[in-house]
Amino acid sequence: MNRNAKWILIGCLIIVFFVFTGEELMSQCPMCRISAESNLKDGGTQGKGLNKGILFMLTLPYLLVGTLGYIWWKNKRKFTEEIMTESFSDN
């Protein structure tokens, strides 16, 4: 495994670790948190999934950018290899 792939794998593992081990993360603004807490105290259930929903919405842009970056990197590498083989085969 080359050096860049190793660092990418380590970074992905760290991100996955933090996403799946963060049980009680405070990702709400103060007003949303007060509203959710008062809803739960009054017997409501709307505040239970609020943190997980916010974290879910937070991870989607990172996954999208990471996927697009990976696809771009693979295509660039493939394109570079094609150019190198064509330029050396012409001689």
N, C-alpha and C positions, 0 to 999 in steps of 0.2 A: 504494500500500500504506500503510495507516495505521500509526501509531507502535507500537501494541501488537503488531500482527502482525509488524512488523519485528523487535522484540525477541524474540518467540517463535521466529521463524525463526532468528535468530542463536543463541539458546540451544540449539535443537535441533541446529543444525550443530556447535556446540561439543561437545555430548554425543556425537553420532555420530563426530566426529573422535577423541575420547578413547577411545571404545569400540573403534574399528577400528584405531587406531594403537598402542594399548598392548599390545605383544607380550609383554613380560616383567613383568607386574605381580605384586606380592607380596600376594595376597589371602588368604593362609592364616594360621591361627594357628600359633604356633611348634611345637606338638606335631604338627599335621597335616603341616607342612612337613618335620619330621625324619622322620616316618613315610614320606612320599612319597619323600624323598631316599634313605632306606635301601632302599626297595622298588626304586627305579631302579638303585641300585648293585648290588643282588643279581640284576639281570637282569629284574625285573618291569616291567610296562607300565602298572600302575594309576595311577601318579602323573603320567603325561603330560597327561591331560585334566583334572586336578583344578582347576587355576587357571581354566581356561576354563569349567568347570562352575560354579564359585563366582561368577565374574563374570556368567555367564548368569543364575543365580538372583538375583543382585543387581539386574540390570536389569529383570526382570519386574515387580516392584512399582512401579518408577518409570514404566514404560510403562503399566501399568494405571491408576495414579492420574492420569497425564497424559491418557490417553484419556478417562477419566471426567470430568476437569476440562474438557476441550475440549467434550465432549458437553453438559455442564451449561452452559458458557458460551454455546454456540450456541443451546440451547433458551431460556436466559434472555433472550438478545438478541432472539430471535424473539418470545417472549412479551411483552417490553417494547414491541416495535414494534407488535404487535397491540393492546395496551392504548392506546398513543398514537394509533393510527389510529381506534380506536373512540371514544375520548374526544373527539377533534376532529370526528368525523363526526356526533356527537350534537347539536352546537351548531347 
